[in-house]
Amino acid sequence: MPVIDDDTEHDPNKILPIDYDWAREYYEAGVNNNWVPEEIPMQDDVTQWNGDALTDAERQLVEWNLGFFSTAESLTANNIVLAVYDYVTAPECRQYLLRQAYEEAIHTDTFIYCCDSLGFDPEYLYGMYDRVPSIEAKDDFVVDLTQVIDRDDFVIETDEDLRDFIRDLVGFYVIMEGIFFYAGFAMMLGLKRPSVLV
């Protein structure tokens, strides 16, 4: 039974019986992994940021990562709810997508928490898409990869339509989420760990 189909395959309002156990397991794992930004104390981060513990390059790394994340998190949540959700009719898969959309809302809230804690001007960070060529290039690249499912006239009727849909999913969830976001997270985590190479 296909996950992506029209409502003749699935009644999106009837979650039982569950056809996709893996989707239910992902949903439950997401619920069990719930957190909110305020659970993470930032006093050490604030002290570092306001002191001289960070080099200019490390400060730029933090700012540019937050500059990229500033609108990308909302873009990802909007993509799930406004573009992907409509094409997935299996109710347990939809349930997982809604849980993931909530996770993206938490990530957006994390950006607010970081800005408030570190005293960043949000307009300065949001404006990096226009000022920093590498951030603008990453954004343009991702938007180009994910333009099909945002079209008002897009439907999945042919194999080509399905390929376009899959291409957009790969663009968002492999390139943007799997590479761009996690590369940024790795850089930020690297600031916490002392260098082991001399």
C-alpha positions as a LaTeX table, in Angstrom:
\begin{tabular}{lrrr}
\hline
Residue & $x$ (\AA) & $y$ (\AA) & $z$ (\AA) \\
\hline
Met1 & 0.00 & 0.00 & 0.00 \\
Pro2 & 1.72 & 3.24 & $-1.06$ \\
Val3 & 2.39 & 6.04 & 1.41 \\
Ile4 & 2.05 & 8.68 & $-1.29$ \\
Asp5 & $-1.24$ & 8.35 & $-3.08$ \\
Asp6 & $-4.68$ & 9.84 & $-3.25$ \\
Asp7 & $-7.39$ & 9.38 & $-0.66$ \\
Thr8 & $-8.66$ & 6.22 & $-2.36$ \\
Glu9 & $-5.73$ & 4.29 & $-0.79$ \\
His10 & $-6.06$ & 5.69 & 2.72 \\
Asp11 & $-8.65$ & 7.45 & 4.77 \\
Pro12 & $-6.43$ & 10.08 & 6.43 \\
Asn13 & $-8.89$ & 10.29 & 9.35 \\
Lys14 & $-8.62$ & 6.60 & 10.35 \\
Ile15 & $-5.29$ & 5.77 & 11.94 \\
Leu16 & $-6.25$ & 2.17 & 12.71 \\
Pro17 & $-5.33$ & $-0.31$ & 11.47 \\
Ile18 & $-1.77$ & 0.90 & 11.14 \\
Asp19 & $-0.15$ & $-0.10$ & 7.85 \\
Tyr20 & 3.28 & 1.45 & 8.48 \\
Asp21 & 4.68 & 0.39 & 11.83 \\
Trp22 & 7.92 & 2.27 & 11.10 \\
Ala23 & 6.04 & 5.59 & 10.90 \\
Arg24 & 4.40 & 4.94 & 14.26 \\
Glu25 & 7.79 & 4.00 & 15.75 \\
Tyr26 & 9.33 & 7.25 & 14.44 \\
Tyr27 & 6.46 & 9.23 & 15.91 \\
Glu28 & 6.87 & 7.55 & 19.31 \\
Ala29 & 10.63 & 8.09 & 19.25 \\
Gly30 & 10.06 & 11.78 & 18.50 \\
Val31 & 7.62 & 12.10 & 21.39 \\
Asn32 & 10.07 & 10.35 & 23.73 \\
Asn33 & 12.83 & 12.71 & 22.59 \\
Asn34 & 10.82 & 15.85 & 23.37 \\
Trp35 & 12.67 & 18.88 & 24.74 \\
Val36 & 12.31 & 22.64 & 24.83 \\
Pro37 & 15.12 & 25.19 & 24.51 \\
Glu38 & 14.69 & 26.62 & 28.00 \\
Glu39 & 15.80 & 23.25 & 29.43 \\
Ile40 & 19.31 & 24.02 & 28.17 \\
Pro41 & 21.20 & 26.42 & 30.44 \\
Met42 & 23.08 & 29.03 & 28.42 \\
Gln43 & 24.91 & 30.90 & 31.18 \\
Asp44 & 28.30 & 29.45 & 30.19 \\
Asp45 & 27.57 & 30.36 & 26.56 \\
Val46 & 26.63 & 33.91 & 27.55 \\
Thr47 & 29.82 & 34.22 & 29.61 \\
Gln48 & 31.91 & 32.95 & 26.69 \\
Trp49 & 30.17 & 35.25 & 24.22 \\
Asn50 & 30.55 & 38.33 & 26.41 \\
Gly51 & 34.14 & 37.50 & 27.35 \\
Asp52 & 37.26 & 36.86 & 25.33 \\
Ala53 & 37.04 & 33.06 & 25.14 \\
Leu54 & 36.10 & 33.08 & 21.44 \\
Thr55 & 38.23 & 34.20 & 18.55 \\
Asp56 & 36.80 & 36.48 & 15.87 \\
Ala57 & 36.56 & 33.45 & 13.55 \\
Glu58 & 34.62 & 31.47 & 16.17 \\
Arg59 & 32.24 & 34.38 & 16.69 \\
Gln60 & 31.69 & 34.58 & 12.94 \\
Leu61 & 31.03 & 30.82 & 12.88 \\
Val62 & 28.29 & 31.22 & 15.51 \\
Glu63 & 26.73 & 34.24 & 13.81 \\
Trp64 & 26.78 & 32.74 & 10.32 \\
Asn65 & 25.30 & 29.45 & 11.50 \\
Leu66 & 22.51 & 31.28 & 13.30 \\
Gly67 & 22.13 & 33.50 & 10.24 \\
Phe68 & 21.54 & 30.44 & 8.06 \\
Phe69 & 19.26 & 28.75 & 10.61 \\
Ser70 & 17.24 & 31.91 & 11.22 \\
Thr71 & 14.78 & 31.39 & 8.39 \\
Ala72 & 15.72 & 27.86 & 7.32 \\
Glu73 & 13.95 & 26.28 & 10.30 \\
Ser74 & 10.65 & 27.99 & 9.44 \\
Leu75 & 11.18 & 27.08 & 5.79 \\
Thr76 & 11.52 & 23.42 & 6.77 \\
Ala77 & 8.40 & 23.46 & 8.97 \\
Asn78 & 6.42 & 25.19 & 6.24 \\
Asn79 & 7.64 & 22.63 & 3.72 \\
Ile80 & 6.36 & 19.76 & 5.86 \\
Val81 & 2.95 & 21.30 & 6.56 \\
Leu82 & 2.26 & 23.20 & 3.35 \\
Ala83 & 3.98 & 21.06 & 0.73 \\
Val84 & 4.64 & 17.47 & 1.84 \\
Tyr85 & 1.68 & 16.75 & 4.14 \\
Asp86 & $-0.86$ & 17.15 & 1.37 \\
Tyr87 & 0.63 & 14.27 & $-0.64$ \\
Val88 & 1.00 & 11.77 & 2.18 \\
Thr89 & $-2.34$ & 10.14 & 2.95 \\
Ala90 & $-1.36$ & 7.32 & 5.31 \\
Pro91 & $-2.55$ & 8.65 & 8.70 \\
Glu92 & 0.34 & 7.23 & 10.73 \\
Cys93 & 2.77 & 8.87 & 8.29 \\
Arg94 & 0.87 & 12.14 & 8.63 \\
Gln95 & 1.07 & 11.81 & 12.40 \\
Tyr96 & 4.85 & 11.52 & 12.14 \\
Leu97 & 5.03 & 14.52 & 9.80 \\
Leu98 & 3.06 & 16.60 & 12.30 \\
Arg99 & 5.47 & 15.54 & 15.06 \\
Gln100 & 8.38 & 16.55 & 12.85 \\
Ala101 & 6.72 & 19.90 & 12.13 \\
Tyr102 & 6.50 & 20.43 & 15.90 \\
Glu103 & 10.21 & 19.63 & 16.14 \\
Glu104 & 10.92 & 22.32 & 13.55 \\
Ala105 & 8.85 & 24.76 & 15.65 \\
Ile106 & 11.09 & 23.89 & 18.62 \\
His107 & 14.15 & 24.58 & 16.46 \\
Thr108 & 12.69 & 27.98 & 15.55 \\
Asp109 & 12.11 & 28.61 & 19.24 \\
Thr110 & 15.74 & 27.65 & 19.88 \\
Phe111 & 16.82 & 30.40 & 17.52 \\
Ile112 & 14.73 & 32.88 & 19.54 \\
Tyr113 & 16.25 & 31.53 & 22.78 \\
Cys114 & 19.80 & 31.90 & 21.44 \\
Cys115 & 19.14 & 35.44 & 20.16 \\
Asp116 & 17.60 & 36.49 & 23.46 \\
Ser117 & 20.30 & 34.84 & 25.59 \\
Leu118 & 23.26 & 36.13 & 23.59 \\
Gly119 & 21.74 & 39.54 & 22.85 \\
Phe120 & 21.71 & 39.24 & 19.06 \\
Asp121 & 19.78 & 41.65 & 16.90 \\
Pro122 & 17.38 & 39.35 & 14.99 \\
Glu123 & 17.31 & 41.68 & 11.96 \\
Tyr124 & 21.10 & 41.42 & 11.74 \\
Leu125 & 20.91 & 37.62 & 11.64 \\
Tyr126 & 17.88 & 37.45 & 9.33 \\
Gly127 & 19.61 & 39.85 & 6.96 \\
Met128 & 22.57 & 37.53 & 6.42 \\
Tyr129 & 20.74 & 35.95 & 3.47 \\
Asp130 & 21.27 & 39.25 & 1.68 \\
Arg131 & 24.73 & 40.13 & 3.00 \\
Val132 & 26.73 & 36.90 & 3.22 \\
Pro133 & 27.33 & 35.31 & $-0.20$ \\
Ser134 & 27.83 & 31.77 & 1.12 \\
Ile135 & 24.54 & 31.87 & 3.06 \\
Glu136 & 22.74 & 33.31 & 0.05 \\
Ala137 & 24.25 & 30.61 & $-2.20$ \\
Lys138 & 23.18 & 27.81 & 0.16 \\
Asp139 & 19.67 & 29.24 & 0.32 \\
Asp140 & 19.43 & 29.62 & $-3.46$ \\
Phe141 & 20.71 & 26.06 & $-3.94$ \\
Val142 & 18.12 & 24.59 & $-1.55$ \\
Val143 & 15.24 & 26.67 & $-2.93$ \\
Asp144 & 16.16 & 25.54 & $-6.46$ \\
Leu145 & 16.10 & 21.91 & $-5.30$ \\
Thr146 & 12.68 & 22.21 & $-3.71$ \\
Gln147 & 10.60 & 24.30 & $-6.04$ \\
Val148 & 8.26 & 21.67 & $-7.53$ \\
Ile149 & 6.07 & 20.74 & $-4.56$ \\
Asp150 & 5.53 & 24.39 & $-3.68$ \\
Arg151 & 3.80 & 25.01 & $-7.02$ \\
Asp152 & 0.05 & 25.50 & $-6.70$ \\
Asp153 & $-0.57$ & 23.32 & $-9.77$ \\
Phe154 & 1.68 & 20.41 & $-8.72$ \\
Val155 & 0.02 & 16.99 & $-8.60$ \\
Ile156 & 1.39 & 13.46 & $-8.49$ \\
Glu157 & $-0.12$ & 11.71 & $-11.49$ \\
Thr158 & 2.85 & 10.41 & $-13.47$ \\
Asp159 & 6.19 & 8.76 & $-12.77$ \\
Glu160 & 7.83 & 12.09 & $-13.63$ \\
Asp161 & 5.69 & 13.86 & $-11.02$ \\
Leu162 & 6.73 & 11.27 & $-8.45$ \\
Arg163 & 10.41 & 11.73 & $-9.39$ \\
Asp164 & 10.03 & 15.51 & $-8.97$ \\
Phe165 & 8.42 & 14.96 & $-5.57$ \\
Ile166 & 11.22 & 12.62 & $-4.45$ \\
Arg167 & 13.84 & 15.08 & $-5.76$ \\
Asp168 & 12.34 & 17.84 & $-3.61$ \\
Leu169 & 12.26 & 15.55 & $-0.57$ \\
Val170 & 15.92 & 14.69 & $-1.09$ \\
Gly171 & 16.69 & 18.39 & $-1.49$ \\
Phe172 & 15.04 & 19.27 & 1.78 \\
Tyr173 & 15.73 & 16.29 & 3.98 \\
Val174 & 19.07 & 15.00 & 2.71 \\
Ile175 & 20.80 & 18.16 & 1.46 \\
Met176 & 19.36 & 20.82 & 3.75 \\
Glu177 & 18.58 & 18.81 & 6.90 \\
Gly178 & 21.15 & 16.04 & 6.51 \\
Ile179 & 24.11 & 18.06 & 5.27 \\
Phe180 & 23.70 & 21.80 & 5.77 \\
Phe181 & 22.06 & 21.70 & 9.20 \\
Tyr182 & 24.18 & 18.92 & 10.65 \\
Ala183 & 27.39 & 20.46 & 9.33 \\
Gly184 & 26.39 & 23.64 & 11.17 \\
Phe185 & 25.59 & 21.68 & 14.33 \\
Ala186 & 28.95 & 19.90 & 14.14 \\
Met187 & 30.78 & 23.22 & 13.86 \\
Met188 & 28.91 & 24.63 & 16.85 \\
Leu189 & 29.56 & 21.49 & 18.92 \\
Gly190 & 33.22 & 21.75 & 17.96 \\
Leu191 & 33.42 & 24.99 & 19.95 \\
Lys192 & 32.56 & 23.12 & 23.13 \\
Arg193 & 35.17 & 20.42 & 22.73 \\
Pro194 & 38.87 & 21.27 & 23.07 \\
Ser195 & 40.99 & 20.48 & 20.05 \\
Val196 & 42.77 & 17.14 & 20.28 \\
Leu197 & 45.07 & 17.88 & 17.35 \\
Val198 & 48.19 & 19.92 & 17.83 \\
\hline
\end{tabular}
